[in-house]
């Protein structure tokens, strides 16, 4: 088999990431081999390098990417070599109870590409054919679809966001935040983007406010009613703020904990306001298919695209918060 270039590590830590020549993966029945065109860095990728138990070892990270079909295995008919494809990066068997109910995220035999299997920080990858769909979406959107777009879309659907809602987005300049603003607007909601970055206004929220003034501004804007939906993907450091910003009968959504997951819950605040807490996790195949159409309207802010040779710099930029938009990798 010919070789390809890939990022691998055998021990945890950014310093242990290496660019190596490794054998190209072989395509099997009902699988497709992709040439990876663009990948991205998300919190789960940093966690897989520094914290999570991954397999196999040596490990190739990369949970969000897209590519072009190079080879198809026996039984594959819906895509052909040369097709640009979006990749749903949760593996699922399609036959368990969760899958039959359309909840592929919780397939009993499911795995995360880039965590429990080899990932997309490589020139080539083999994935199940059921996980790819042809798409003409722009490169940066396709490389954001599996996590950064899918996660907030699924969360907003679970929260049943509608035109009567005022949605507050904490971390509005983050990987998911920039898309959450746009998706909530598509659902007809009024959107308040909480961020220190002035450029979030490019995604057309109704209000942009910093963290210090968020409570006062939202209170004035809503005449004291506060928000009907608050999205806190940041974790424990913003838990108290989320409760200050949510109104009676409001919903607080969480799908991340980058500042830590040990938030203390004041039960009084929960029941006195009649607040509903919603935890969500990525999204299912049905959401992914819907986004193949909806995502054509989305914008993305790219900070920088790195080569595989510069993987350590890319990860350090992500970890240390030096980025000002999305970080992509171009194999």
C-alpha positions as CSV (number, residue, x, y, z in Angstrom):
1,X,0.0,0.0,0.0
2,X,1.2,3.5,-0.7
3,X,1.9,5.9,2.1
4,X,0.1,9.0,3.2
5,X,0.9,11.8,5.7
6,X,-1.0,11.9,9.0
7,X,-0.8,13.5,12.4
8,X,-0.2,10.9,15.1
9,X,0.6,10.7,18.8
10,X,1.4,7.8,21.1
11,X,1.4,9.8,24.4
12,X,-0.9,12.6,25.4
13,X,0.1,16.2,24.9
14,X,0.4,18.7,22.1
15,X,4.2,18.4,22.2
16,X,3.8,14.7,21.2
17,X,1.9,15.4,18.0
18,X,4.0,14.3,15.0
19,X,3.6,14.4,11.2
20,X,4.4,10.9,9.9
21,X,4.2,8.8,6.7
22,X,1.9,5.9,7.4
23,X,0.2,3.3,5.1
24,X,-3.0,4.5,3.4
25,X,-6.2,2.8,4.9
26,X,-7.8,0.1,2.8
27,X,-11.5,0.5,1.8
28,X,-13.8,-2.4,2.7
29,X,-17.4,-3.3,1.8
30,X,-19.9,-0.5,2.3
31,X,-17.1,1.9,3.0
32,X,-15.6,4.9,1.1
33,X,-12.0,6.2,1.0
34,X,-11.8,10.0,1.1
35,X,-9.1,12.5,0.3
36,X,-9.4,15.0,3.2
37,X,-9.7,18.5,1.8
38,X,-10.1,20.5,5.0
39,X,-10.4,19.7,8.8
40,X,-11.0,21.9,11.8
41,X,-10.1,22.0,15.5
42,X,-12.8,21.8,18.2
43,X,-12.6,21.3,22.0
44,X,-13.1,17.6,21.6
45,X,-9.9,17.4,19.5
46,X,-7.9,19.2,22.2
47,X,-9.5,16.9,24.8
48,X,-8.6,13.8,22.7
49,X,-5.0,15.0,22.6
50,X,-4.7,15.9,26.2
51,X,-7.3,14.1,28.3
52,X,-9.5,11.5,26.6
53,X,-8.8,7.8,26.3
54,X,-8.4,7.2,22.6
55,X,-8.0,4.3,20.3
56,X,-6.1,2.9,18.4
57,X,-2.6,3.9,19.5
58,X,-0.7,5.5,17.7
59,X,-3.7,7.7,17.2
60,X,-4.8,10.1,14.4
61,X,-7.0,12.8,15.9
62,X,-9.6,14.9,13.9
63,X,-13.3,14.8,14.5
64,X,-14.5,17.4,11.9
65,X,-13.5,17.3,8.3
66,X,-14.8,16.8,4.7
67,X,-13.3,15.4,1.6
68,X,-13.7,14.0,-1.9
69,X,-14.4,10.3,-2.6
70,X,-11.3,8.5,-4.0
71,X,-12.6,4.9,-3.8
72,X,-15.8,3.1,-3.0
73,X,-16.2,-0.4,-1.6
74,X,-18.6,-3.1,-2.7
75,X,-22.2,-2.2,-2.1
76,X,-21.8,1.6,-2.3
77,X,-24.1,3.2,-4.8
78,X,-25.0,6.7,-3.5
79,X,-21.6,8.3,-4.0
80,X,-18.9,7.8,-6.6
81,X,-15.2,8.7,-7.0
82,X,-14.8,12.5,-7.4
83,X,-17.9,13.4,-5.3
84,X,-17.4,16.1,-2.7
85,X,-19.0,14.8,0.5
86,X,-20.1,15.9,3.9
87,X,-19.2,13.5,6.7
88,X,-21.3,12.7,9.8
89,X,-18.5,11.9,12.2
90,X,-20.5,9.7,14.7
91,X,-20.3,6.0,13.7
92,X,-23.5,4.1,14.1
93,X,-24.8,0.6,13.2
94,X,-28.3,1.7,12.0
95,X,-30.0,-1.3,13.7
96,X,-30.0,-0.7,17.5
97,X,-33.0,0.8,19.3
98,X,-31.4,4.3,19.4
99,X,-30.7,4.3,15.7
100,X,-34.1,3.0,14.8
101,X,-35.5,6.0,16.7
102,X,-33.3,8.4,14.8
103,X,-30.9,8.9,17.7
104,X,-27.7,7.9,16.1
105,X,-25.7,9.9,18.6
106,X,-26.5,7.2,21.2
107,X,-26.0,4.1,19.1
108,X,-25.1,1.3,21.4
109,X,-22.2,0.4,19.1
110,X,-21.4,4.0,18.2
111,X,-18.0,5.6,18.1
112,X,-16.6,9.1,17.5
113,X,-14.3,9.5,14.6
114,X,-11.1,10.9,15.9
115,X,-11.6,9.6,19.4
116,X,-12.5,5.9,19.3
117,X,-11.3,5.5,15.7
118,X,-8.7,7.1,13.6
119,X,-9.5,10.7,12.6
120,X,-9.3,13.2,9.8
121,X,-6.0,14.9,10.4
122,X,-4.6,12.9,7.5
123,X,-4.5,13.0,3.7
124,X,-6.8,9.9,3.5
125,X,-9.5,8.4,5.7
126,X,-11.9,5.4,5.3
127,X,-15.4,5.8,6.7
128,X,-18.7,3.9,6.5
129,X,-20.6,4.9,3.3
130,X,-23.7,5.6,5.4
131,X,-21.8,8.5,7.0
132,X,-21.3,10.5,3.8
133,X,-23.6,12.6,1.7
134,X,-22.8,14.5,-1.5
135,X,-22.7,18.2,-1.0
136,X,-21.8,21.4,-2.9
137,X,-21.5,23.5,0.2
138,X,-18.5,25.8,0.6
139,X,-15.3,24.3,2.0
140,X,-15.4,26.1,5.4
141,X,-19.0,25.2,5.9
142,X,-18.4,21.5,5.1
143,X,-15.5,21.5,7.5
144,X,-17.7,22.9,10.2
145,X,-20.8,20.9,9.7
146,X,-20.2,17.7,11.8
147,X,-19.7,19.5,15.1
148,X,-19.6,23.4,15.0
149,X,-22.9,23.7,13.1
150,X,-24.6,20.4,13.9
151,X,-24.3,20.8,17.7
152,X,-26.1,24.2,18.1
153,X,-28.7,23.3,15.4
154,X,-29.6,20.1,17.4
155,X,-29.7,22.1,20.7
156,X,-32.0,24.8,19.3
157,X,-34.4,22.1,17.9
158,X,-34.5,20.3,21.2
159,X,-35.3,23.7,22.9
160,X,-38.0,24.2,20.3
161,X,-36.8,27.8,19.6
162,X,-39.4,29.8,17.8
163,X,-40.2,33.4,16.7
164,X,-41.5,34.3,20.2
165,X,-38.1,33.6,21.8
166,X,-35.3,35.8,22.8
167,X,-32.2,33.7,22.7
168,X,-29.0,34.7,24.5
169,X,-25.8,33.2,23.2
170,X,-22.9,33.1,25.6
171,X,-19.6,32.6,23.9
172,X,-21.0,34.1,20.7
173,X,-17.6,34.3,19.0
174,X,-16.7,30.7,19.6
175,X,-16.8,27.7,17.3
176,X,-20.5,27.0,17.8
177,X,-21.5,30.5,18.9
178,X,-21.1,32.2,15.5
179,X,-23.4,29.5,13.9
180,X,-25.8,29.5,16.8
181,X,-26.6,33.2,16.2
182,X,-27.4,32.6,12.6
183,X,-29.4,29.4,13.2
184,X,-31.5,31.0,15.9
185,X,-32.2,33.9,13.5
186,X,-33.3,31.4,10.9
187,X,-35.8,30.1,13.4
188,X,-37.2,33.6,13.8
189,X,-35.9,34.3,17.3
190,X,-34.5,37.6,18.6
191,X,-30.8,37.0,19.4
192,X,-28.5,38.6,21.9
193,X,-24.9,37.8,21.3
194,X,-22.7,38.0,24.4
195,X,-19.1,38.5,23.5
196,X,-16.1,40.8,23.8
197,X,-15.5,40.5,20.0
198,X,-17.0,43.3,17.9
199,X,-17.0,41.2,14.8
200,X,-19.9,39.0,16.0
201,X,-22.2,41.7,14.6
202,X,-21.3,40.4,11.2
203,X,-23.6,37.5,11.9
204,X,-26.5,39.8,12.4
205,X,-27.6,39.4,16.0
206,X,-30.2,41.9,17.2
207,X,-27.9,43.0,20.1
208,X,-24.2,42.6,20.9
209,X,-23.2,43.1,24.5
210,X,-20.2,42.2,26.7
211,X,-20.4,40.0,29.8
212,X,-20.2,42.9,32.3
213,X,-23.3,44.7,30.9
214,X,-25.3,41.7,29.6
215,X,-27.8,41.6,32.6
216,X,-28.5,45.3,32.5
217,X,-28.9,45.5,28.7
218,X,-31.2,42.4,28.5
219,X,-33.3,43.6,31.5
220,X,-33.9,47.0,29.8
221,X,-34.5,45.4,26.3
222,X,-37.1,43.0,27.7
223,X,-38.6,45.4,30.2
224,X,-37.6,43.1,33.0
225,X,-38.8,39.8,31.5
226,X,-35.3,38.6,30.6
227,X,-34.5,35.9,28.1
228,X,-36.6,32.9,27.2
229,X,-33.6,30.9,26.1
230,X,-30.0,31.1,27.3
231,X,-27.3,28.9,25.6
232,X,-24.3,28.3,27.8
233,X,-21.8,26.1,26.1
234,X,-19.0,27.5,28.3
235,X,-19.5,25.6,31.5
236,X,-19.2,26.4,35.2
237,X,-17.8,29.9,35.1
238,X,-20.9,31.2,33.3
239,X,-23.6,29.2,35.2
240,X,-24.6,32.0,37.5
241,X,-24.8,34.5,34.7
242,X,-27.0,32.1,32.7
243,X,-29.5,32.0,35.6
244,X,-29.4,35.8,35.9
245,X,-30.2,36.2,32.2
246,X,-33.0,33.7,31.9
247,X,-36.6,34.7,32.7
248,X,-39.6,32.9,34.2
249,X,-40.4,29.7,32.3
250,X,-37.2,30.0,30.4
251,X,-34.8,27.4,29.1
252,X,-31.1,27.0,29.7
253,X,-29.3,24.9,27.2
254,X,-25.8,23.4,27.7
255,X,-23.7,21.3,25.4
256,X,-20.2,22.1,26.5
257,X,-18.0,22.8,29.6
258,X,-14.8,24.3,28.4
259,X,-14.4,26.3,31.7
260,X,-15.2,23.2,33.7
261,X,-18.2,20.9,34.4
262,X,-18.5,21.3,38.2
263,X,-21.2,24.0,38.3
264,X,-23.1,24.4,41.5
265,X,-26.9,24.4,41.1
266,X,-29.0,26.7,43.3
267,X,-32.2,24.8,43.3
268,X,-34.1,27.9,44.5
269,X,-33.2,29.7,41.3
270,X,-34.3,26.7,39.3
271,X,-37.8,26.2,40.7
272,X,-38.7,29.8,41.6
273,X,-38.2,30.8,37.9
274,X,-39.7,27.6,36.6
275,X,-36.6,27.1,34.5
276,X,-36.0,24.1,32.3
277,X,-32.5,22.8,31.9
278,X,-31.6,21.0,28.7
279,X,-28.4,19.1,28.0
280,X,-27.7,18.2,24.4
281,X,-24.9,16.4,22.6
282,X,-24.0,17.0,18.9
283,X,-26.9,15.9,16.8
284,X,-28.4,13.0,14.8
285,X,-28.3,12.0,11.2
286,X,-31.7,13.6,10.5
287,X,-30.4,17.0,11.7
288,X,-27.3,16.5,9.6
289,X,-29.3,15.9,6.4
290,X,-31.5,19.0,7.1
291,X,-28.3,21.1,7.4
292,X,-27.1,20.1,4.0
293,X,-29.7,22.5,2.7
294,X,-30.0,25.0,5.5
295,X,-26.2,25.5,5.9
296,X,-25.9,27.1,2.5
297,X,-27.1,30.4,4.1
298,X,-24.5,30.3,6.9
299,X,-21.3,32.4,7.2
300,X,-18.1,31.5,8.9
301,X,-15.2,33.6,10.2
302,X,-11.9,31.9,9.5
303,X,-8.9,33.0,11.5
304,X,-6.3,30.9,9.9
305,X,-5.7,27.7,7.9
306,X,-2.7,25.7,9.0
307,X,-0.7,23.0,7.2
308,X,-0.3,19.6,8.8
309,X,3.4,20.6,9.4
310,X,2.2,23.3,11.7
311,X,-0.1,21.2,13.8
312,X,1.5,22.1,17.2
313,X,1.1,25.8,16.5
314,X,-2.5,25.3,15.4
315,X,-3.3,23.5,18.7
316,X,-1.5,25.9,20.9
317,X,-3.3,28.8,19.2
318,X,-6.6,27.1,19.9
319,X,-5.8,26.2,23.5
320,X,-4.4,29.6,24.4
321,X,-7.3,31.5,22.9
322,X,-5.1,33.3,20.3
323,X,-7.6,32.7,17.5
324,X,-10.1,35.2,16.3
325,X,-12.4,32.9,14.4
326,X,-12.2,29.2,13.3
327,X,-9.0,27.3,12.9
328,X,-8.8,25.0,9.9
329,X,-6.2,22.4,8.7
330,X,-5.4,21.8,5.1
331,X,-3.8,18.4,4.4
